[in-house]
Amino acid sequence: MKQNSTGKTLRLYFLAVVLCCLIAAVLAPDRGAMLTGLRDILLSPAQLTRDYFFLGNISGTFLNMALVGAVCTALTCLPGAVLKGSTVAAFFLTLGFSAWGINILNLWPFLIGVALHALARRKPLAEFVDLFLFSTALCPLVSDLLLRYPGGEVHAITAAGALLALAVGMAVGFLTPAIAGHSPNLHKGYNLYSAALPGGLLGLFLVALLYKTAGYEVPPIEATLGDSHPEVVIPFCGLVFLATAALGFVLNGRSFRGYLGLLRSSGHKEDFTAKHGLGLAILNLGIYGLFILAYYCLVGASFNSVTMGIMFCMVCFGAAGSHPGNVWPILLGYFLASLLGVNAINAQAILVGACFASGLAPLTGAYGWWAGLIGGAAHYTLVTSIPALHGGFCLYNGGFTSLLITVILVPQLEMFCKTKEERRLARASRK
């Protein structure tokens, strides 16, 4: 009964967010060109990093977000689907990327591939709701195969290109569940963006196979960014996050009771909906979202569609591991590293990197603020070098970087340091 109630509430919440995107599309100043903006988005390459506000327009971007969000919501309605913190993560991560990499055209091959995986294993589709959404990390590759492979110039969609894009996307979707299932064995739960492993590895392999081995040039990784639109992004994100916090407040008995306890959670292998209740989990989503918005305002971010998208990508684990208490040291690590590095803290690549460095939140929660600071600084150092491995086709670039950081750091921490809980137990035993 409790799961039925949780599932129903989350589906209604997802639907409300989708409606917010649709309303934003209708109210946007360029709403008269909404459909042409969406068309331009669908027919443009999506390789890192493409600002959909610039490629299409503002209303077209919000319409794309509404359509992709509607598909995500529909998948959560599969009979027998169990919704939890990871489902919230999958929804918001996919919604965030629908502002700069995923569109209503390029996600379908991956969904078909996951469905074929489920059929091959004779498992209900409802068991793969999260993985349906997490499988879309390589959507930009499908767009490239469809629109400009094997050269660098955009061309009309051809039957051969469509078949290749469909085959590659389906193969990725089919392989993703098995690889994602092994990802926690590498990072031991210290990287929240666990689904980045299949995206990163398969992206590396496919770029080698389709481009380098075949003798074709990988298209240059060049960011396509437009003007900042704070008058659009800040009110939209602010209202969504504020409304989310208000909903959580109501669901939590019209109180903040228990929220300090959530802020003390490590985030390591934790589902806040199960541990703290749905009300507190949604409350944290809202408060964490406002915290993220404040951070990007503070560092002077350019509020294009990419920045808007990464705020949703970052807030996604607010119901399954992230909160302001275990993320601030990571952002501080980013800031301190930027004082020494050549990339400014508000450079677009660094803004995106900081978003996915938040996946290291369990390091902070388990070991202390200093571990998060080190992880954040290390992530800053590495994140801009990783796109060369997958050709800029993996949207989970920052999450894959977080995984590599945990592979390096966690063995050292386990060898030389004690977790906060181990230190607490050691102090108790001495009394």
Disulfide bonds with the S-S distance in Angstrom:
none
